[in-house]
Amino acid sequence: MTVTVRNKTRTPLVVPPSVRRRAGHKNGEDLEFRVSGGVITIVPKLPAADGEYTAEERRRIDRGINQSLKEHRAGKSAGPFATAGEFLDDLHRESGRLGAKKTSRARK
């Protein structure tokens, strides 16, 4: 798609609505302008990754990842499965084992 607009000194440069729609830019969205070698690139401004998680949240996430890696190395993983049926068979087999580990309590 090619659209030509005239760059005038007194009016701001306007990106036509059809171009914004085609690029996927939404109304109210923050845009970032990058300039390099006479070319202006307009991209959506992404939220900063800083402060995405607190230090405690990051530690909990890291502990969970490390625990998962430890279990994987110990062979506590399943798959890959060639079909959904294989996955479901394995899922039912494993859930049966989990149920078998429970001890029954004496009823009054």
C-alpha positions as YAML, in Angstrom:
chain: A
units: angstrom
residues:
- id: 1
  name: MET
  ca: [0.00, 0.00, 0.00]
- id: 2
  name: THR
  ca: [1.38, 3.39, -0.95]
- id: 3
  name: VAL
  ca: [-0.12, 6.69, 0.18]
- id: 4
  name: THR
  ca: [1.43, 10.10, -0.44]
- id: 5
  name: VAL
  ca: [0.89, 13.10, 1.85]
- id: 6
  name: ARG
  ca: [2.42, 16.56, 1.55]
- id: 7
  name: ASN
  ca: [4.69, 17.64, 4.42]
- id: 8
  name: LYS
  ca: [3.79, 21.26, 5.20]
- id: 9
  name: THR
  ca: [5.60, 23.47, 7.69]
- id: 10
  name: ARG
  ca: [2.52, 24.75, 9.55]
- id: 11
  name: THR
  ca: [0.52, 21.54, 9.85]
- id: 12
  name: PRO
  ca: [1.63, 18.38, 11.59]
- id: 13
  name: LEU
  ca: [2.35, 15.31, 9.53]
- id: 14
  name: VAL
  ca: [-0.78, 13.14, 9.50]
- id: 15
  name: VAL
  ca: [-0.79, 9.39, 8.98]
- id: 16
  name: PRO
  ca: [-3.97, 8.58, 7.04]
- id: 17
  name: PRO
  ca: [-6.50, 6.37, 8.89]
- id: 18
  name: SER
  ca: [-6.33, 3.68, 6.17]
- id: 19
  name: VAL
  ca: [-2.56, 3.36, 6.71]
- id: 20
  name: ARG
  ca: [-2.96, 3.18, 10.52]
- id: 21
  name: ARG
  ca: [-5.65, 0.50, 10.15]
- id: 22
  name: ARG
  ca: [-3.51, -1.52, 7.75]
- id: 23
  name: ALA
  ca: [-0.57, -1.31, 10.19]
- id: 24
  name: GLY
  ca: [-2.80, -2.42, 13.07]
- id: 25
  name: HIS
  ca: [-2.43, 0.77, 15.12]
- id: 26
  name: LYS
  ca: [-5.40, 1.45, 17.41]
- id: 27
  name: ASN
  ca: [-6.84, 4.77, 18.60]
- id: 28
  name: GLY
  ca: [-5.38, 5.85, 21.93]
- id: 29
  name: GLU
  ca: [-2.36, 3.58, 21.54]
- id: 30
  name: ASP
  ca: [1.06, 5.03, 22.43]
- id: 31
  name: LEU
  ca: [3.34, 5.05, 19.40]
- id: 32
  name: GLU
  ca: [7.11, 5.25, 19.25]
- id: 33
  name: PHE
  ca: [8.90, 7.05, 16.41]
- id: 34
  name: ARG
  ca: [12.35, 5.80, 15.45]
- id: 35
  name: VAL
  ca: [14.57, 7.64, 12.99]
- id: 36
  name: SER
  ca: [17.48, 6.08, 11.14]
- id: 37
  name: GLY
  ca: [19.12, 7.25, 7.91]
- id: 38
  name: GLY
  ca: [16.23, 9.47, 6.85]
- id: 39
  name: VAL
  ca: [13.63, 6.77, 7.51]
- id: 40
  name: ILE
  ca: [10.94, 7.18, 10.17]
- id: 41
  name: THR
  ca: [9.57, 3.96, 11.66]
- id: 42
  name: ILE
  ca: [6.40, 4.08, 13.75]
- id: 43
  name: VAL
  ca: [5.85, 1.16, 16.13]
- id: 44
  name: PRO
  ca: [3.55, 0.55, 19.11]
- id: 45
  name: LYS
  ca: [5.23, 1.51, 22.37]
- id: 46
  name: LEU
  ca: [5.66, -1.64, 24.40]
- id: 47
  name: PRO
  ca: [5.22, -1.53, 28.19]
- id: 48
  name: ALA
  ca: [8.48, -1.41, 30.08]
- id: 49
  name: ALA
  ca: [9.61, -4.76, 31.46]
- id: 50
  name: ASP
  ca: [11.01, -2.99, 34.53]
- id: 51
  name: GLY
  ca: [8.90, -3.66, 37.56]
- id: 52
  name: GLU
  ca: [7.00, -6.44, 35.85]
- id: 53
  name: TYR
  ca: [7.50, -8.56, 38.97]
- id: 54
  name: THR
  ca: [8.57, -7.66, 42.46]
- id: 55
  name: ALA
  ca: [11.79, -9.16, 43.78]
- id: 56
  name: GLU
  ca: [9.81, -11.66, 45.91]
- id: 57
  name: GLU
  ca: [7.63, -12.68, 42.95]
- id: 58
  name: ARG
  ca: [10.76, -13.19, 40.85]
- id: 59
  name: ARG
  ca: [12.32, -15.39, 43.58]
- id: 60
  name: ARG
  ca: [9.15, -17.53, 43.75]
- id: 61
  name: ILE
  ca: [9.07, -17.87, 39.98]
- id: 62
  name: ASP
  ca: [12.75, -18.84, 39.90]
- id: 63
  name: ARG
  ca: [12.20, -21.43, 42.68]
- id: 64
  name: GLY
  ca: [9.32, -22.94, 40.72]
- id: 65
  name: ILE
  ca: [11.38, -23.10, 37.53]
- id: 66
  name: ASN
  ca: [14.30, -24.72, 39.38]
- id: 67
  name: GLN
  ca: [11.98, -27.27, 41.00]
- id: 68
  name: SER
  ca: [10.46, -28.09, 37.62]
- id: 69
  name: LEU
  ca: [13.90, -28.56, 36.05]
- id: 70
  name: LYS
  ca: [14.94, -30.79, 38.96]
- id: 71
  name: GLU
  ca: [11.85, -32.99, 38.49]
- id: 72
  name: HIS
  ca: [12.43, -33.15, 34.74]
- id: 73
  name: ARG
  ca: [16.03, -34.27, 35.23]
- id: 74
  name: ALA
  ca: [14.78, -36.95, 37.65]
- id: 75
  name: GLY
  ca: [12.55, -38.32, 34.90]
- id: 76
  name: LYS
  ca: [9.29, -37.02, 36.33]
- id: 77
  name: SER
  ca: [7.91, -35.92, 32.96]
- id: 78
  name: ALA
  ca: [5.63, -37.30, 30.31]
- id: 79
  name: GLY
  ca: [5.55, -37.21, 26.53]
- id: 80
  name: PRO
  ca: [6.05, -36.30, 23.85]
- id: 81
  name: PHE
  ca: [2.82, -37.79, 22.58]
- id: 82
  name: ALA
  ca: [2.11, -38.54, 18.93]
- id: 83
  name: THR
  ca: [-1.65, -38.15, 19.34]
- id: 84
  name: ALA
  ca: [-4.16, -36.63, 21.70]
- id: 85
  name: GLY
  ca: [-5.33, -40.16, 22.47]
- id: 86
  name: GLU
  ca: [-1.87, -41.12, 23.75]
- id: 87
  name: PHE
  ca: [-1.88, -38.05, 25.96]
- id: 88
  name: LEU
  ca: [-5.33, -38.86, 27.38]
- id: 89
  name: ASP
  ca: [-4.35, -42.49, 28.02]
- id: 90
  name: ASP
  ca: [-1.26, -41.33, 29.93]
- id: 91
  name: LEU
  ca: [-3.28, -38.73, 31.82]
- id: 92
  name: HIS
  ca: [-5.84, -41.32, 32.97]
- id: 93
  name: ARG
  ca: [-3.10, -43.79, 33.90]
- id: 94
  name: GLU
  ca: [-1.29, -41.17, 36.01]
- id: 95
  name: SER
  ca: [-4.48, -39.94, 37.66]
- id: 96
  name: GLY
  ca: [-5.27, -43.54, 38.61]
- id: 97
  name: ARG
  ca: [-1.88, -43.83, 40.26]
- id: 98
  name: LEU
  ca: [-2.47, -40.65, 42.23]
- id: 99
  name: GLY
  ca: [-5.78, -42.00, 43.49]
- id: 100
  name: ALA
  ca: [-4.14, -45.28, 44.49]
- id: 101
  name: LYS
  ca: [-1.63, -43.49, 46.74]
- id: 102
  name: LYS
  ca: [-4.34, -42.07, 48.99]
- id: 103
  name: THR
  ca: [-4.97, -43.96, 52.18]
- id: 104
  name: SER
  ca: [-8.52, -44.57, 53.21]
- id: 105
  name: ARG
  ca: [-9.56, -43.29, 56.60]
- id: 106
  name: ALA
  ca: [-11.60, -45.39, 58.97]
- id: 107
  name: ARG
  ca: [-15.21, -44.32, 58.89]
- id: 108
  name: LYS
  ca: [-17.22, -43.90, 62.08]
...
